[in-house]
Amino acid sequence: MRKDSATDLIELFQDTLWLEYGLSQNTLKAYGSDLKKFSLWLRPKGLLATEQEDISSYLALQFSKGMSARTSARLLSSFRRFFAVQERYGNVSANPCANIESPHIGRPLPSTLTETEVEQLLQAPNVSTPIGYRDRTMLEFLYATGLRVTELIGLTINQINFRQGMVRVTGKGNKDRLVPVGEDALTWLEGFLKEHRNHLLSKMQSDFVFISNRGLPITRQAFWYRIKRYAQEGGINKKISPHTVRHAFATHLLNHGADLRVVQLLLGHSDLSTTQIYTHVARQRLQNLHSEFHPRG
């Protein structure tokens, strides 16, 4: 199964990851971009002739240009995974990354919002317009469910069960999960579907819930831009993104006593360790409150 061109090898790698792990197209493109850049630097030597010294030299070069330890670790992970696939197919005899240690990185706490800041964000859109009402609905739904932004913008009407107050989500690895939706978010959603969505569709047809004023699904970039604007209008002096609201969803659940494994299921994390980062955020919040309000804090 040997293929020598860099393009063929990278495509084989991407196809293998998609078939075996169901990785998203964004993730596969990121892997491909890493490998294409490395292949260009490596020339005239081909990818299959890569040695440990080549990878170490390339990582050192990127680090000297200001690459962070976290990005270096991600890059090494891309290479390690790529050569593991090539080794399995018999294209290389050994993985040249096997003896390279990943750089040590601390795990940063996710940026989040206080409950007051969430309220400021929710109040920012002008709900007298179809676009503003849609945006308020998206923010309400995002905070109520903790969906990933790709899950939110890809939501279709048949995924929502209003009677049971549930949404069926297909997350990473094509895994389905059921997520409850609060009454407030459902009320906003019903209002949007009954009163405003048809104005945006303008006689077009779409199964997607959240659409642009051209009747097309709203893009991730467009929603990111709008949420940033609403943060500014709401007086929130933080850099935020749709993922920040997902973080707030998880953190606030834990602050109010939710079980960690329940939060894991709601977020769609396959590994509990991924969810445990939120316990640090919640603990930090409690420590800050104790220091601020306890007489001997």
C-alpha positions as CSV (number, residue, x, y, z in Angstrom):
1,M,0.0,0.0,0.0
2,R,3.0,2.2,-0.4
3,K,2.4,5.7,-1.8
4,D,5.4,8.0,-2.1
5,S,4.0,11.5,-2.9
6,A,3.3,13.7,0.1
7,T,-0.2,14.5,-1.1
8,D,-1.1,10.8,-1.4
9,L,0.4,10.0,2.0
10,I,-1.4,12.8,3.7
11,E,-4.7,11.9,2.1
12,L,-4.3,8.3,3.1
13,F,-3.7,9.5,6.7
14,Q,-6.8,11.7,6.7
15,D,-9.0,9.0,5.2
16,T,-7.8,6.5,7.8
17,L,-8.6,8.9,10.7
18,W,-12.0,9.7,9.2
19,L,-12.9,6.1,8.8
20,E,-11.7,4.9,12.1
21,Y,-12.4,7.8,14.4
22,G,-14.9,10.0,12.6
23,L,-12.8,13.1,13.1
24,S,-14.3,16.4,11.9
25,Q,-13.2,18.0,8.6
26,N,-11.7,20.9,10.6
27,T,-9.5,18.5,12.6
28,L,-8.5,16.6,9.4
29,K,-7.6,19.9,7.6
30,A,-5.5,20.9,10.6
31,Y,-3.5,17.7,10.5
32,G,-3.1,18.1,6.7
33,S,-1.9,21.6,7.1
34,D,0.8,20.6,9.7
35,L,2.0,17.8,7.5
36,K,2.1,19.8,4.2
37,K,4.2,22.5,5.9
38,F,6.6,19.9,7.3
39,S,6.8,18.2,3.9
40,L,7.8,21.5,2.2
41,W,10.5,22.2,4.8
42,L,11.8,18.6,4.5
43,R,12.3,18.7,0.8
44,P,14.1,17.2,-1.1
45,K,13.8,14.4,1.4
46,G,10.4,12.7,1.3
47,L,8.1,12.1,4.2
48,L,8.8,8.4,4.3
49,A,12.5,9.1,4.7
50,T,11.9,11.3,7.8
51,E,14.3,10.7,10.7
52,Q,14.0,11.6,14.4
53,E,16.6,14.4,13.8
54,D,14.4,16.0,11.1
55,I,11.4,16.2,13.4
56,S,13.5,17.5,16.3
57,S,15.1,20.2,14.1
58,Y,11.8,21.2,12.7
59,L,10.2,21.6,16.1
60,A,13.2,23.5,17.4
61,L,12.9,25.9,14.4
62,Q,9.2,26.5,15.0
63,F,9.9,27.1,18.7
64,S,12.6,29.6,17.9
65,K,10.0,31.5,15.8
66,G,7.8,31.8,18.9
67,M,5.7,28.7,18.8
68,S,4.2,27.9,22.2
69,A,4.8,24.7,24.0
70,R,1.2,23.8,23.6
71,T,1.3,24.2,19.8
72,S,4.6,22.3,19.7
73,A,2.9,19.4,21.5
74,R,0.0,19.5,19.1
75,L,2.4,19.5,16.2
76,L,4.3,16.5,17.5
77,S,1.0,14.7,18.1
78,S,0.1,15.2,14.5
79,F,3.5,13.8,13.3
80,R,3.3,10.9,15.8
81,R,-0.1,9.9,14.6
82,F,0.8,10.2,11.0
83,F,3.8,8.0,11.2
84,A,1.9,5.5,13.3
85,V,-0.5,5.1,10.4
86,Q,2.4,4.8,7.9
87,E,4.0,2.2,10.0
88,R,0.8,0.2,10.2
89,Y,0.6,0.2,6.4
90,G,4.2,-0.9,6.0
91,N,5.3,2.4,4.5
92,V,7.9,3.0,7.3
93,S,9.7,0.5,9.4
94,A,9.5,2.6,12.6
95,N,7.9,5.7,13.9
96,P,10.6,8.5,14.0
97,C,8.6,10.3,16.8
98,A,8.7,7.3,19.1
99,N,11.6,8.7,21.3
100,I,10.7,12.4,21.2
101,E,9.2,13.6,24.4
102,S,6.3,16.0,24.2
103,P,7.0,19.5,25.8
104,H,5.6,19.9,29.3
105,I,2.6,22.2,29.3
106,G,0.3,23.3,32.0
107,R,-3.4,22.9,31.4
108,P,-4.9,26.4,31.3
109,L,-8.2,27.1,32.9
110,P,-10.9,27.8,30.3
111,S,-12.1,31.4,30.0
112,T,-15.7,31.6,31.3
113,L,-18.3,34.2,32.3
114,T,-20.0,35.0,35.6
115,E,-23.8,34.5,35.8
116,T,-24.2,38.3,35.7
117,E,-22.0,38.5,32.6
118,V,-24.1,35.8,30.9
119,E,-27.2,37.9,31.7
120,Q,-25.6,41.0,30.2
121,L,-24.7,39.0,27.0
122,L,-28.3,37.6,26.7
123,Q,-29.8,41.1,27.0
124,A,-27.6,42.6,24.3
125,P,-29.4,41.6,21.0
126,N,-32.2,43.8,19.8
127,V,-35.0,41.3,19.8
128,S,-37.4,43.7,17.9
129,T,-35.7,42.5,14.7
130,P,-35.6,39.0,13.2
131,I,-31.8,38.9,13.3
132,G,-31.7,40.1,16.9
133,Y,-34.4,37.7,18.0
134,R,-32.5,34.8,16.3
135,D,-29.2,35.8,18.0
136,R,-30.9,36.0,21.4
137,T,-32.4,32.6,20.8
138,M,-29.0,31.2,19.8
139,L,-27.4,32.6,22.9
140,E,-30.2,31.3,25.2
141,F,-30.0,27.9,23.5
142,L,-26.2,27.8,23.8
143,Y,-26.2,28.6,27.5
144,A,-29.0,26.3,28.2
145,T,-27.5,23.2,26.5
146,G,-23.7,23.8,26.4
147,L,-23.5,22.7,22.7
148,R,-20.4,23.1,20.7
149,V,-20.8,25.9,18.1
150,T,-20.7,23.4,15.2
151,E,-23.5,21.5,16.9
152,L,-25.6,24.7,17.4
153,I,-25.3,26.0,13.9
154,G,-25.9,22.6,12.4
155,L,-29.1,22.0,14.5
156,T,-32.1,20.9,12.5
157,I,-35.7,21.2,13.4
158,N,-36.2,17.4,13.7
159,Q,-33.5,17.2,16.3
160,I,-35.7,19.1,18.8
161,N,-38.5,17.5,20.9
162,F,-40.5,20.4,22.4
163,R,-42.9,18.1,24.3
164,Q,-40.0,16.4,26.1
165,G,-37.8,19.5,26.2
166,M,-34.9,17.6,24.7
167,V,-32.5,18.0,21.8
168,R,-30.7,15.1,20.1
169,V,-27.1,16.1,19.2
170,T,-24.6,14.3,17.0
171,G,-21.2,15.3,18.4
172,K,-17.6,14.3,17.9
173,G,-17.0,10.8,16.5
174,N,-20.6,10.8,15.3
175,K,-21.8,10.0,18.8
176,D,-25.4,10.9,19.6
177,R,-26.5,12.3,23.0
178,L,-29.7,13.7,24.4
179,V,-29.5,17.1,26.1
180,P,-32.3,18.7,28.1
181,V,-33.3,22.3,27.2
182,G,-34.6,24.7,29.8
183,E,-38.1,26.3,29.6
184,D,-36.6,29.8,28.8
185,A,-34.6,28.6,25.9
186,L,-37.6,26.6,24.5
187,T,-39.8,29.7,24.8
188,W,-37.3,31.8,22.8
189,L,-37.0,29.0,20.2
190,E,-40.7,28.6,19.8
191,G,-41.0,32.4,19.3
192,F,-38.3,32.4,16.8
193,L,-39.7,29.5,14.8
194,K,-43.3,30.9,14.8
195,E,-42.7,34.6,14.3
196,H,-39.2,35.4,12.9
197,R,-37.7,32.5,11.0
198,N,-39.9,32.8,8.0
199,H,-38.8,36.4,7.5
200,L,-35.2,35.2,7.2
201,L,-36.2,32.3,4.9
202,S,-38.0,34.6,2.5
203,K,-39.9,31.8,0.8
204,M,-36.8,29.5,0.8
205,Q,-36.8,26.1,2.4
206,S,-34.3,24.8,5.0
207,D,-34.2,22.2,7.7
208,F,-31.7,24.2,9.7
209,V,-33.0,26.1,12.7
210,F,-30.7,29.0,12.7
211,I,-30.4,30.7,9.3
212,S,-29.0,34.0,7.9
213,N,-31.0,36.7,6.3
214,R,-30.3,34.9,3.0
215,G,-32.0,31.8,4.1
216,L,-28.8,29.9,4.5
217,P,-27.4,28.3,7.7
218,I,-25.5,30.8,9.8
219,T,-21.8,30.2,9.7
220,R,-19.5,29.6,12.7
221,Q,-17.5,32.7,11.8
222,A,-20.6,34.9,11.5
223,F,-21.9,33.8,14.9
224,W,-18.4,34.2,16.5
225,Y,-18.4,37.8,15.2
226,R,-21.9,38.5,16.5
227,I,-21.2,37.1,20.0
228,K,-18.1,39.2,20.2
229,R,-20.1,42.3,19.3
230,Y,-22.8,41.5,21.8
231,A,-20.1,41.1,24.5
232,Q,-18.9,44.6,23.8
233,E,-22.4,46.1,23.7
234,G,-23.2,44.3,27.0
235,G,-20.1,45.8,28.7
236,I,-18.2,42.5,29.1
237,N,-14.5,43.3,29.1
238,K,-13.3,39.9,28.2
239,K,-12.4,38.2,24.9
240,I,-15.2,35.7,24.4
241,S,-16.3,33.2,21.8
242,P,-19.2,30.7,21.6
243,H,-17.0,28.3,23.4
244,T,-16.8,30.7,26.4
245,V,-20.6,30.3,26.8
246,R,-20.2,26.5,26.7
247,H,-17.6,26.9,29.5
248,A,-20.0,29.0,31.5
249,F,-22.7,26.4,31.1
250,A,-20.5,23.7,32.6
251,T,-19.0,25.9,35.3
252,H,-22.3,27.2,36.5
253,L,-23.8,23.7,36.6
254,L,-20.9,22.6,38.9
255,N,-21.2,25.7,41.0
256,H,-24.8,24.8,41.7
257,G,-24.0,21.3,42.7
258,A,-24.3,19.2,39.5
259,D,-22.5,15.9,39.4
260,L,-19.3,15.8,37.3
261,R,-20.4,12.8,35.3
262,V,-23.7,14.4,34.4
263,V,-21.8,17.4,33.1
264,Q,-19.6,15.1,31.1
265,L,-22.6,13.5,29.4
266,L,-24.2,16.9,28.7
267,L,-21.0,18.2,27.1
268,G,-20.4,15.0,25.1
269,H,-16.9,14.4,26.5
270,S,-15.7,10.9,26.0
271,D,-13.2,11.2,28.8
272,L,-14.0,12.4,32.3
273,S,-10.6,14.0,32.6
274,T,-11.6,16.5,29.9
275,T,-14.5,17.6,32.1
276,Q,-12.5,17.7,35.3
277,I,-10.9,21.0,34.2
278,Y,-14.2,22.7,35.1
279,T,-13.9,21.6,38.7
280,H,-10.8,23.8,38.9
281,V,-12.8,26.7,37.6
282,A,-15.6,26.1,40.1
283,R,-13.1,25.7,42.9
284,Q,-11.3,28.9,42.0
285,R,-14.6,30.7,42.0
286,L,-15.5,29.5,45.4
287,Q,-12.1,30.5,46.7
288,N,-12.5,34.0,45.3
289,L,-15.9,34.3,46.9
290,H,-14.5,33.1,50.3
291,S,-11.7,35.6,50.1
292,E,-14.0,38.4,49.2
293,F,-16.8,37.8,51.7
294,H,-15.5,35.8,54.6
295,P,-14.3,38.0,57.6
296,R,-11.1,35.9,57.8
297,G,-10.9,35.0,54.1
